[in-house]
Amino acid sequence: MNTFIYHKDTLNIVGMLNAHTSYEKELELNVFPNFGGNTNDYDIIETEFDYITLEKVDEIVKAKEYVIPVEPQEPTETELLNDYIIDVDYRVTMIELGL
């Protein structure tokens, strides 16, 4: 279970609690120096997701899983050569079999 700290007004994630840090200590050490405000400006939400976005539905804040988009990658030169060798081998085999 992951525990995130978020700004109540903007619903921006500003921190994450770990097993060794309390909510108050995390606010004091990381959130206030970086984002300002006071304790009343922030709250926590627990979720099983690693990456989330927050949305407010009927005044209740809910976590939605955030899926990181993966861009398709161009094949490397080695992969292209490997595919070419497999294709040539297949063609030679078909010629040898008379197909």
Secondary structure, DSSP 8 states (H G I E B T S, - for coil): -EEEEEETTT--EEEEE-TT--HHHHIIIIIHHHH---GGGEEEEEES-SSEEEEEETTEEEEEE-----------HHHHHHHHHHHHHHHHHHHHHT-
